[in-house]
Amino acid sequence: MQTKISVRHGHLSDTHQQAIREKADRLLHFFNRLTMIEVTVDLKDEARKEVEFLARAEHKHEFVAREGHPELMAALDLALDKIVHQINRYKEKIQDHRRDVHVGQIGAAPAADGEPTSE
């Protein structure tokens, strides 16, 4: 898995780059089929730093999250939360797709006469 960090309109310290890399690598904990993670930090506006995550997974699936905040690490955490939510939704969709009975039908009411049908 490859992790790329790029910065627009400024420079990041080594400690910030290391913190970003560690948080990006935590995405593998949620979904281990990621092939590449790109983190783009935009420091154009002093009052609002933008962080964008782009995570590519197997079978050409991409997750994208963008968030801004006056503090860099807060923007990073907000964007990370968004992409983790997207990954979890995708995993639930995959897992639900493979089941014979969908999650919404598990608690459904039984047949009208109360007895199972057998033929």
C-alpha positions, 0 to 999 in steps of 0.5 A, a space after each residue: 500500500 502506498 501513501 502519498 502526502 502533498 502540500 499546496 501553497 506551503 510546507 509541512 513540518 516533519 512532525 505534521 507529515 509523520 502524524 498525517 502518515 500515521 493517521 492515513 495508515 490507520 485506514 488499513 485497520 478499517 479496510 485492508 484492501 486499500 491500494 493507495 492513499 493520497 492526502 492533499 493539504 491546502 494551506 492557501 488560506 491562513 484562516 482555513 486549512 483544507 485536507 483531502 483524502 483519496 483512498 483507492 481500493 481493489 476493483 477500482 473503488 475510490 473513497 474521497 473526503 474533503 474537510 476544512 478547519 482553522 487547525 490543520 490536525 482538526 481538519 485532518 481528523 474531520 476528513 479521516 472521520 468522513 472517509 472511515 464512514 464511507 469505508 464502513 458503509 461500503 463494507 456493510 453494503 458488500 457484506 449485506 449483498 452476500 447474505 441470503 436474507 437482508 438485514 432489514 428482513 430479519 426482524 420482519 413479521 412472519 407469514 399472515 397465518 403464523 405458520 411457515 409454508 412448506 411445499 
